[in-house]
Amino acid sequence: MTDPAAPHPSPVILVVSADERSAEVTIERHTRTVFGATPKETRNAALDLAADYAAHLGTPVLVNARDSNGSWQLIVSPTGVVRAAGGTEAALLSGRRKRGRGRTAALAAAGAVLALVLVAGGAVAAVRYGPALLPEQPTDGQPAVTMETRQAPPGFTPQAAWRRPMHEDTRPDVASGGERAAYIDPGGRLRVIGPDGEPEWTADLPLAAEEVVSGPRLVRAGTGEAVAVAGGRALWLWPPDGGTPREVPLPEGAEVSYAGGGPLVIAGGRASIPLDGELAPVRKPEGTGALLSDGRRVLTAVVRGPWIWVAPDGTTESVEPKAPEGAESLHEVYTAGGGFVLAAWTTSGGGHIVAFHDWSDGSVAAATEAPVEGLDEAALVHSRGAAAFGPVVADPQAGSATALEGFRAVSASGDTVFGEVGGVAVATTAGAEPMELEGDVARPWGLLGGRAIVVADGDLYALVPE
């Protein structure tokens, strides 16, 4: 019989650099380098990877650790507990809440190899791996780590409230309201976290992380919310508070998009949305194309004319766009997202006006004169405080929009739009001139609790505002 407490046969190799600013962590022959502004942060980040790997396996892992002071063997359990190989367990303080333990045990930062700590009222021996292997929790309100390999975006510092390792080649998602985020950890587990970086819940993925298409998404499905993961010819939807996901099989060649906040599945030219664990087909009006889903309906449109919301039960709602001031006739409907439909109108002088229309009633949220060349291939980007389409940058809440010559929007976060002018990376807000971004600036995936969520070297950072 296998001993459930025996470590996994594949050990984790952990090597801290001489300057203690980085460490290499090798798991199943794959090496990741982690960084820290202090020795504590470096060891904290390295032990996070080992603990996540143990949690993913559901069994303890052996850690062969080495730094300039010598070598040690540790065992990390799936519950985030560390002990010397053959020794006694002590709580691992790795910048997170402990899993499955009732009380925090704080270890001193320096001294002999063994130290006495109190765990559940008793004194036990805890392993010390060099100086400050098991760091104390950062002081409340103080940044815990510094992002050193990329530049911070405008309005934020390189100081991060927390850092979390991600699975390579995956992307995070941040809720539009800034209350939670989702990502896949190095062990291939789905994690949903709050503004403090702590997991609200975690779940094993029903497929390999490498098969996930476009990362996890926080979506609307039906009348509620869900966490969506697509890949391997299926779409899985978890309840917002975790639990058992619903598997929705996908047809061959299906594509899933989330532009409207809900999953839209296109296969063989037909549109459908997940409903009660199955794909519910939506009959598009003749001549229209499906643009997005808001979770309950599908938005369809033609090049010139009203757009039509269609529900799986056949219910439709037609929305006639209202002309912006100075417009003469509708030129073209381009795309939709973030609560808006983007359209261009002709003027009496032969020019064009690009308008952000409210997708529910067709009213104009913001509009400005702008060229229409290239808009067929332009990207619509949006956040709670800004939106951009092609060269047009808007603040729909304030009703303002500006066309920037040569500007191409790439992403948006908060009230800032990121893009390019002549191949040069810039950032701007509605009504302002673009500001050139020097160096490798990390563009935020969103704001979580007011902090910018960025990715650097495969790690997720929550950058503190200036």
N, C-alpha and C positions, 0 to 999 in steps of 0.2 A: 504493500500500500504506500502511496506517495505521501510524504510528510507535507501538509499544507503550509507549514512554517518554513520549509526548506527554500532557499533562494533559487531563483530561476537560473538555469545552467549557463545562460549567456550574460557575463558580467558587464557592468558599466565601467568604462575607463575614464577617469577624471584626472586631468593634469592641469594644475594652476601654473601660470607663467611666473617667471622670476620677479617681475614687477607687480604681480598680483592684480593687474588690471584686466586680465582676460584668463579664460580657462577653456580647454578643449574637452568636450564630453563626447565619447564614442559609445553609441548604442547600436548593437547589431551591425557593426562595421561601417556605420554612418556617423561621421564626425560633425558636430556643431561647435562653433566658437561663440562663447558668451562673454559679455563685458560688464565691468562695474567701475564706478568712479572711486570706490574704496575696496579694500580686500573683502570686507563684509558683503558688499553688493556682488562681487564676483562669485564668491562661494555660494551666496544665496541663489543666484541665477543658475549655477551649475547643479546645485542640489534640487532645484525646482524640476529640472529635466529628469533627474533620476527618480524623483518622487512621482512625477507624471507617468513615467514608464512603468513603475511598479503598479500604479493605479490602473493603467491600461491592461496590464497582464493579469491583475488580480492575484499576484503572488509577490513575495519579497524578492528584491534584486540585490546581488552582491555588487559593491562599488569598490573597485581598485583605485584608490586615490593617492595622488602624489603632488607634493609641492617642494619648495626649496628646503624645507625642514626635514623631509623624509617621506616615507610611504606608509599607508594605513589601509586596512580593509574594513569597510562598513557594510551594514545591511540595512536597506530602506524598505519598509513595509508598504503595502497598498494603502494603509491609513495615514501615511505621512509620518511614520515613526522611524527613527534611526537608532542603531545600536552598533557596537563593535562586533565584528564577526566572532561569534561565540560568547558575546557579552550580554549586558542587560539593556533593555529598552529604555530610551529617554525620548521625550517629545522633540521632534524636529521643528525648529522655528525657522521657516523659510519664507517669511514675508507673507504668509497666508494664514487663514484660520486653520487650526488643526482639525483633521478629519477623525472623528471617532474617539476623541479624548476630551475629558471634561475640564481640564485646567491647563493653563500655559506654564511651561517650565522654562525659566530664563537662564541661559548659560552665560557665565562670565566670558569676556572677550579674549583674555590671554592668561597664560600660566601653564601649569603642568598638563600632561596629556589627559588625566582624569580629573573630573570635578564632581562634587556632590550637588544634586538638585532635588527639588521636591516634586514628585509626581503623585497626585492623588493622596497626598499626605504622607508619603514614605520617601526615604532617602534612597536613591539608586545611583549607580555609576554611569556617567555619560561620557561618550567619546569626544575628545577635542581633536579636530583635524587641523593642525597648525593654528595660527592666530585667527580667531574670530570665524571659525567654520560655521558655527550656528549663531548667526547674528540676532540681536534683539530687534523687535519690531521698531520701525521708524517712528519718531515722535509724531503724534497726530498733527496734521496740517503741514508737515514738512515734506518736500520732495524726497522720494526714496531712491531715485536713480537718475543718471544723466544720459541722454541720447548723444553719443559722440560721433557716430559714423555718418550722420546726415545733418543738414541744416534744419532748424525749426521753421515752420511756416510763419508768415506775418501775424503778429498779435500774440505769439506764444513763445515761451522760453524752451531751451533744450532740457530743462528740468522736468522730470516725469513723476507723477504721483505714484505710479506703479509700472511695472513691465511684466509681460507674460509671453512665454515662448509659444510660437505657432508652428503648425505643420508647414513644411516648405511647400511652395507652389499652391497655397490656398489664400483666400482673401477673407477679411472680416466683414461684418455688416453691423451698422449702428442704427438703432431705431430713430425714426424721424423726430420723435419727441425727446431724444437724448437721455432716455431712462435705462436702456440696456443695450448690450452688444452681444454678438454671437461669433464664435470662431472655432477652429479645429486645432486641438493641441498636438504636440509632437507625437503623442501616443495614438493619435487617430480618434480621439474622443471629441464629441460635440460639447462645447461649453457655452453657457449663457451667463453673462456676468452683469453686475450692476456698476454704478459709477465708481465704487471703491475697488473694482477689479476682482472682487470675490465672486465665486460662482454662485448663482442662484440655483442652478442645477446642471448636471452633466449627464451624458448618455453615450453609450457605445453606438457607433455608427453601424448600420446594417450592411455597409459596403466599405471597401478600402478607401482611405482618404484620397488616394490618387485618382479614384473614379469619380469623385464629386465634381460636378460641373458648376463653376462660378461661385463656389463657397456656399455656406449656409446663408439663409435669408430670413429676416423677420418680416412676416407678411400678414395680410388680411386674407382670410379664407371663409367664405360665407359671411355670417354676421359677427364672427369673432376673429381672434388673432392666432397665429401659429408660427412655428419655426420650420422652414422648408429646407430640404436637401434633395437635390436631383442628381441622378447618375445611375448607370447600370440599368437603363430602361425602366426606371421607376422614380416616382416622386414620393418622398416621405414627409409627413406633416406631424410635428409634435405639438401637443397642447402648450399654450404659453407658459404654464407652470411646470412643464416636464411631464413625464409619464410614458406611456406606450404610444409610439407613432402609428399613424395610419399609412399603409402602403397603397399608393395609387399606381397601378401598372401603366406604362407609357407605350404607345405604338412604336413600331420601328421607324427611326428617323425623326422622332418627335423633338421639337425644340421648346424649351421653357423660358419665358421671359417674365420680368417682374416690374415693368415700367410703371404700371398703375398701382403698385402696392400689393397686388394679388397675382398668383401664378396664372399665366396664360399659356396654354399648350397649343402649338400649331403642328399638325401632322397631315401631310398630303393635301395642303391647302385648306384644311378644315380646322376650325377653332373650337376649343373646349376648355373648361375650367374644372378643378376638383370640387366634388360635391358629395358629401356622405361616403367618402372612401372610394369613389369612382369618378371617372371623367365624364362630365356632363356636356354633351355637344351643344353648341350654340349655332343656330341657323342665321348666317349673315344675310342681310338684305342684298339683293342682286346688285352687282357692280361695286360693292363696298369691300374694304380690306379691314382686317382686325388689327387695331393698334395696341390695345392693352386691356387688362382686367382690373377692376377695383376690388376683386374678391367675390362679388355677387353677380356682376354683369360684365359684358364685353363691349368696349367702345369701338365702333366701326365708323368708317368715314369714306368719302369720295374726294376726288381732287378739288372739285368745286361744288359746294353745297353744304347742307346741314350734316352734322354727325349724328349717329344713332346708337343709343345704348340698347343692348339686346341681352335678355336673361335666358337661362336654359329653358324656362317654361314657355318661351316665345313672346313674353312681354317686351315691348319696345318703347323707347322714348326718344323722340327726335328733338334735337337742339339746333336752333337757327343762330348762327353767329351774328352779333351786332357789329355794325361798321364802326371803326374808330373815327375820331374827328379828322376831317380832311380826306377821308377815303371815298372812292367812287364806286368800285366794284371789287368783288372777291377774286383774287388772283389764283391762290392755291392754298389748300390745307396740307401741312407738311407732316406733323407728328404730334404726340401728346405725352404728358407725364407731369407728375407733381401737382395735379389738379388743374392743369392748363392744356388747351389745344393751341398749337402754333399755326398761324395763318398769315399770309401776305395779301395786302390789298393794293390795288392801283389807285393813283391819284390823277386828278385832272391834268396835271402837268407832265404826266408820263412817268413819274417816279413810283416808289412803292413804300408802303408802311407795313412793318412787321408787328404783329399784335399777339399778346398773350391773352387768350380768352379763357374765362372760367368754364371748365368743361361741363358744369351742371346746368348753367343757364345761358351761356354764350356771351355774357357781358365782357367788356374789355377791362382787364386788370392793369395792363400797361402796354404802351405802343410807342413807336418812333419810326421816322423815315430811315430806310436802310436799303442797300443793294440786295437783290435776291440771287445774284450769281453764287453758286456753290451751296445754296441752302438745301438742295436735294440730298446732299451728303453730310450736312452739318449735324452735330450732336446737340441734343437738348440736355442741359445739366441743371440741377435745382437742389436747393436746400430750404430750410425753413425761412431764411432771410434773403435769399437771392435766387435768381434764375438767369440762364443765358442760352441763347440759340444763335449759332454762327457768330457774327460780329456784335450782336445785340446783348447788352447786359442790363438786367432789370431788377428792380425791387418791387415786386407786384403788390406787396402790402402797402407801400407808399404811393404806388401808381406811377413810378418813374421808370424810364428806360433810355438808354444811350447806345448809339452805334459807334463802335471803335474801329477805325480803319485798320484792316489787316489782322484783326483779332480773331482767334479761333478758340472757343471755349473747350476745356478739357474736364473740369470738375468744379464742384461748388461745395462750400462748407460754411455754416453760419451766414454772415453777410458778405463773404469773400468768394469771388470766382477766380479760378486758376485757368490759365490758358497759354497761348503762344502768339507772338507777333513776329513774323519773319523768322521763325525757328527759335526765337529767344523766349524762355519761360518767363511769364509775368503773372502778377496777381492784381486784381482790381475790385472795386465795388461800384455799384450803380452811380453814375455821374462823376466818377473820378478817372484820372489818367492811369493807365497801367503802370505798375511798378516792377522793374526788372528784378528777377530772383537770382541771386548769385549763389553758385555752388549747387550741390545736390539737395534741393529743398524737398522735404517729405510733405506731400499733399495729404491733408486729413481725409479719412474715410467718413468722418462725421464728428459731431461733438457729443461726448458722453459726460453728463453732469457738468457741462461747461468746459471740459478739457478736450483737446484735439487728439483724436485717435489716429495714430500714424504707425507705419510699419518700417522698421530698419533692421537689416540683416536677419529677417525672418522673425523678429520679435515685435510684439505689440506694445506700444507706449501710449500713456495718457499724459500728454504735455500740458503743463500748467500755463495759464494765460499770463501775459505780462502785467 
